[in-house]
C-alpha cells in the first residue's frame, strides 16, 4: 500500500542518518539559512507570544482530553495557565525585555502577551464547547493508548523520522489525523497530515484516509468559533514522493546545503537578526 523509494532513486548523502521531523523538513524547505542559524549554529531565537500561547493551549487541550473529558472548565483553564507561566518564564529567560519580543504587528510586547493570554484561555474553553457538541471522540490505539500527542518513530525509505501527532479522532467520515493550530495562518498543504497518516500505518497497520487542522477560536473584530477544516483526502499525496522529499532534504542538509529564501516569513523568524540575507 505504501511503496518504498528504491535505493538507486535516492539522493546521495554523507555521514550517518539523523532523525528528522516535520518541523525540520518544513523549516528547511521554507528557508535553509534560517534552519542553519537555528539548528546548526544554535543562534538564540527571539521569543514571541504566539509560541507561549500555542504551547499553553496545547497543554490545556491535552489535559482535558487525557482526563477522558472529565476535567471541569476551570481545571482545564488552570492547566493552561500553568503551562503559560512556564513558557513565559522560559521566554523571559532568553529575553527579559518584552519590548524586544516579536509581535508580528504594531502592539507592544506586553500588550501582545496580555491579549494572547486572554485569547488562549478562550481557545481552550471554546475547544471544550466544540467537543461537547461534535460527537467526535479520541481514538484508542490497538495497544490501548489514547491517540493524544501520539509519539512515533518510523522510517521513510532510509530516513528516520519521529514526532508527535496531536490527535487521531473518530469523526463521522472515519478516523482522522488532526493537528491543532492556534494561529490565523491557513495551512497551504496537508504534507504534515500525510506524514502522520504514514506514521499510524507503520506503527499500527491502520490506514487512515482523512486528515484535518483544528483552527482554534478567534476574538476581536472578526470573532469565530474553533473547528476543524474541511477534511483532506490524504490518499492523494503519493507516499513514494513523500519518501523522496525527506530523502532529498536529508541528503542536502547532511551535505551542508543551506539556501537563504527571504520573504514574508522573515517577519516571524526568530533568528532574522543574524541573517546575512537581511544585511545583518
FITILUM-103384 format. One record per residue (C-alpha): residue number from 1; chain; x, y, z. Coordinates in Angstrom, 3 decimals. Example, Ala and Ser with C-alpha at 12.3 -4.5 7.8 and 13.67 -1.06 7.14 Angstrom:
<rs>
   num   cadena          x          y          z
     1        A     12.300     -4.500      7.800
     2        A     13.670     -1.060      7.140
</rs>
This chain:
<rs>
   num   cadena          x          y          z
     1        A      0.000      0.000      0.000
     2        A      2.932      2.337      0.676
     3        A      5.649      1.576     -1.895
     4        A      9.194      2.481     -0.885
     5        A     11.609      4.524     -2.937
     6        A     14.301      2.314     -4.431
     7        A     17.835      2.944     -3.221
     8        A     19.014      3.998     -6.690
     9        A     16.343      6.728     -6.722
    10        A     17.554      8.392     -3.527
    11        A     19.903     11.377     -3.426
    12        A     23.366     10.561     -2.072
    13        A     24.457     11.981      1.252
    14        A     27.295     11.763      3.720
    15        A     27.635     10.725      7.344
    16        A     25.132      8.877      9.485
    17        A     21.415      9.471      9.236
    18        A     19.907     11.989     11.638
    19        A     16.352     11.643     12.969
    20        A     14.123     14.042     11.034
    21        A     10.739     15.557     11.820
    22        A      8.025     17.525     10.063
    23        A      9.204     20.724     11.733
    24        A     12.756     20.166     10.447
    25        A     11.545     19.409      6.941
    26        A      9.183     22.375      6.910
    27        A     11.761     24.840      8.241
    28        A     14.460     23.626      5.865
    29        A     12.120     23.844      2.873
    30        A     10.991     27.342      3.891
    31        A     14.490     28.748      4.387
    32        A     17.716     26.792      4.558
    33        A     19.597     29.706      6.108
    34        A     17.103     30.022      8.970
    35        A     17.460     26.269      9.517
    36        A     21.256     26.620      9.640
    37        A     21.192     29.536     12.057
    38        A     18.707     27.813     14.374
    39        A     19.839     24.206     14.293
    40        A     23.486     24.234     13.249
    41        A     24.861     27.465     14.693
    42        A     22.341     27.386     17.564
    43        A     21.719     31.124     17.444
    44        A     19.314     32.303     20.166
    45        A     15.801     32.782     18.829
    46        A     13.831     35.910     19.728
    47        A     10.810     34.930     21.866
    48        A      7.251     35.558     20.698
    49        A      3.889     35.488     22.417
    50        A      2.471     33.111     19.830
    51        A      4.915     30.411     20.954
    52        A      3.798     30.800     24.575
    53        A      0.135     30.798     23.568
    54        A      0.435     27.791     21.260
    55        A      2.200     25.584     23.787
    56        A     -0.155     26.599     26.610
    57        A     -3.299     25.932     24.553
    58        A     -1.988     22.514     23.536
    59        A     -1.299     21.755     27.208
    60        A     -4.817     22.746     28.259
    61        A     -6.426     20.722     25.474
    62        A     -4.197     17.711     26.152
    63        A     -5.001     17.731     29.878
    64        A     -8.719     17.901     29.137
    65        A     -8.578     15.014     26.663
    66        A     -6.302     12.817     28.808
    67        A     -8.819     13.121     31.640
    68        A    -11.395     11.472     29.402
    69        A    -13.016     14.903     29.174
    70        A    -13.810     14.813     32.882
    71        A    -11.849     17.954     33.792
    72        A    -14.029     20.903     34.641
    73        A    -13.654     24.025     32.566
    74        A    -11.898     25.710     35.496
    75        A     -9.444     22.809     35.806
    76        A     -8.656     22.884     32.093
    77        A     -8.033     26.625     32.289
    78        A     -5.774     26.069     35.316
    79        A     -3.675     23.619     33.256
    80        A     -3.493     26.216     30.509
    81        A     -2.425     28.955     32.933
    82        A      0.258     26.772     34.485
    83        A      1.731     25.996     31.065
    84        A      1.526     29.693     30.141
    85        A      3.565     30.675     33.190
    86        A      6.196     28.035     32.439
    87        A      6.554     29.043     28.789
    88        A      6.554     32.734     29.645
    89        A      9.345     32.187     32.177
    90        A     11.368     30.307     29.555
    91        A     10.895     33.178     27.108
    92        A     11.848     35.796     29.666
    93        A     14.987     33.829     30.467
    94        A     16.017     34.327     26.833
    95        A     14.914     37.960     26.604
    96        A     13.736     39.750     29.735
    97        A     12.699     42.887     27.842
    98        A      9.291     42.081     26.315
    99        A      9.541     45.178     24.097
   100        A     12.095     43.163     22.123
   101        A      9.818     40.166     21.651
   102        A      8.333     39.502     18.218
   103        A      4.701     40.542     17.916
   104        A      4.000     40.342     14.185
   105        A      2.263     43.727     14.330
   106        A      2.305     47.130     15.968
   107        A      1.438     46.039     19.512
   108        A      3.946     46.322     22.305
   109        A      5.316     43.050     23.598
   110        A      3.450     43.465     26.900
   111        A      0.135     44.174     25.174
   112        A      0.581     41.288     22.774
   113        A      1.251     38.886     25.656
   114        A     -1.775     40.120     27.618
   115        A     -4.058     39.746     24.588
   116        A     -2.717     36.317     23.733
   117        A     -3.094     35.068     27.290
   118        A     -6.779     36.004     27.202
   119        A     -7.216     34.565     23.703
   120        A     -5.554     31.285     24.643
   121        A     -7.899     30.785     27.594
   122        A    -10.828     31.488     25.295
   123        A     -9.495     28.931     22.802
   124        A     -9.303     26.195     25.448
   125        A    -12.866     26.853     26.610
   126        A    -14.127     27.041     23.038
   127        A    -12.423     23.710     22.286
   128        A    -14.345     22.131     25.167
   129        A    -17.564     23.597     23.747
   130        A    -16.753     22.024     20.388
   131        A    -16.123     18.549     21.834
   132        A    -19.411     18.648     23.734
   133        A    -21.330     19.309     20.533
   134        A    -19.366     17.450     17.856
   135        A    -19.975     13.819     18.746
   136        A    -16.314     13.103     17.942
   137        A    -14.042     11.098     20.205
   138        A    -10.342     10.413     20.633
   139        A     -9.258      7.137     19.010
   140        A     -7.856      4.396     21.219
   141        A     -4.897      2.696     19.539
   142        A     -4.675     -1.110     19.208
   143        A     -2.256     -1.146     22.157
   144        A     -4.682      0.785     24.335
   145        A     -3.276      4.325     24.155
   146        A     -5.298      7.497     23.799
   147        A     -4.300      8.987     20.459
   148        A     -3.255     12.309     22.004
   149        A      0.276     13.617     21.469
   150        A      0.888     10.204     19.939
   151        A      4.621      9.594     19.611
   152        A      6.031      7.855     16.550
   153        A      9.426      6.731     15.280
   154        A      9.360      5.446     11.715
   155        A     11.466      5.305      8.564
   156        A     10.647      6.974      5.283
   157        A     12.863      4.971      2.989
   158        A     16.215      5.171      4.780
   159        A     15.410      8.355      6.671
   160        A     14.386      8.001     10.330
   161        A     11.502     10.338     11.153
   162        A      9.998     10.986     14.549
   163        A      7.370     13.221     16.036
   164        A      4.076     13.556     17.869
   165        A      0.580     13.534     16.388
   166        A     -1.705     15.989     18.193
   167        A     -4.761     13.755     17.863
   168        A     -6.348     10.901     15.969
   169        A    -10.096     11.410     16.125
   170        A    -13.129      9.301     15.311
   171        A    -15.323     11.526     13.124
   172        A    -18.488     10.962     11.063
   173        A    -16.328     10.330      7.984
   174        A    -13.915      7.928      9.723
   175        A    -10.613      8.023     11.573
   176        A     -8.896     11.375     11.083
   177        A     -5.414     12.611     11.949
   178        A     -5.705     16.118     13.360
   179        A     -3.274     18.910     14.130
   180        A     -4.342     21.812     16.349
   181        A     -3.483     25.309     15.170
   182        A     -3.801     28.370     17.418
   183        A     -2.766     30.966     14.825
   184        A     -4.663     32.564     11.960
   185        A     -2.470     31.364      9.087
   186        A     -4.180     28.928      6.749
   187        A     -2.193     25.776      6.099
   188        A     -1.001     25.636      2.500
   189        A     -0.734     21.853      2.263
   190        A     -1.543     18.614      4.046
   191        A      2.005     17.216      3.994
   192        A      2.161     17.216      7.782
   193        A     -1.029     15.167      7.935
   194        A      0.216     12.812      5.214
   195        A      3.295     12.097      7.331
   196        A      1.038     11.366     10.301
   197        A     -1.060      9.015      8.191
   198        A      2.116      7.143      7.282
   199        A      3.176      7.042     10.942
   200        A     -0.121      5.459     12.030
   201        A      0.200      2.864      9.276
   202        A      3.810      1.992     10.131
   203        A      3.098      1.830     13.865
   204        A     -0.335      0.183     13.974
   205        A     -1.036     -1.109     10.429
   206        A     -4.172      1.058     10.425
   207        A     -4.732      3.000      7.226
   208        A     -6.327      6.423      7.635
   209        A     -7.780      8.299      4.704
   210        A     -8.593     11.661      6.248
   211        A     -6.785     14.480      7.992
   212        A     -7.703     17.983      9.120
   213        A     -6.451     21.007     11.024
   214        A     -8.392     22.237     14.044
   215        A     -8.409     26.034     13.798
   216        A     -8.836     27.452     17.295
   217        A    -11.306     30.234     18.016
   218        A    -10.690     33.867     17.170
   219        A    -11.664     37.001     19.060
   220        A    -11.644     40.683     18.166
   221        A    -13.292     42.323     15.189
   222        A    -13.956     39.028     13.412
   223        A    -14.759     36.512     16.161
   224        A    -15.006     32.921     15.041
   225        A    -15.593     29.667     16.902
   226        A    -12.992     26.949     16.632
   227        A    -13.447     23.879     14.475
   228        A    -11.765     21.562     12.006
   229        A    -11.057     22.467      8.422
   230        A    -12.634     20.503      5.619
   231        A    -11.085     17.025      5.631
   232        A     -8.102     16.404      3.381
   233        A     -8.038     13.143      1.420
   234        A     -4.535     12.022      2.349
   235        A     -4.509      9.165     -0.158
   236        A     -3.929     11.810     -2.823
   237        A     -0.422     12.507     -1.510
   238        A      1.841      9.863     -3.002
   239        A      3.927      8.061     -0.401
   240        A      6.734      7.351     -2.876
   241        A      7.007     11.105     -3.469
   242        A      6.863     11.844      0.281
   243        A      9.789      9.484      0.874
   244        A     11.740     11.175     -1.905
   245        A     11.097     14.591     -0.349
   246        A     12.509     13.559      3.011
   247        A     15.428     11.789      1.325
   248        A     16.245     14.965     -0.616
   249        A     16.027     17.161      2.488
   250        A     18.154     14.716      4.470
   251        A     20.818     14.450      1.763
   252        A     21.004     18.197      1.159
   253        A     21.227     19.056      4.851
   254        A     23.892     16.467      5.565
   255        A     25.900     17.859      2.649
   256        A     25.619     21.365      4.206
   257        A     23.379     22.848      1.521
   258        A     21.602     25.851      3.075
   259        A     19.930     28.322      0.724
   260        A     18.517     31.595      2.023
   261        A     14.939     32.319      0.970
   262        A     13.947     35.815      2.149
   263        A     10.221     36.518      2.132
   264        A      7.173     37.367      4.219
   265        A      8.134     34.665      6.705
   266        A     11.162     36.745      7.753
   267        A      8.795     38.859      9.885
   268        A      8.219     35.911     12.213
   269        A     11.727     34.440     12.015
   270        A     13.383     34.384     15.415
   271        A     16.925     34.424     14.002
   272        A     16.479     37.073     11.299
   273        A     18.747     39.465     13.193
   274        A     21.654     37.119     12.409
   275        A     20.750     36.632      8.746
   276        A     23.192     37.967      6.125
   277        A     20.449     37.863      3.515
   278        A     18.782     40.613      5.567
   279        A     22.003     42.603      5.747
   280        A     22.817     41.576      9.305
</rs>
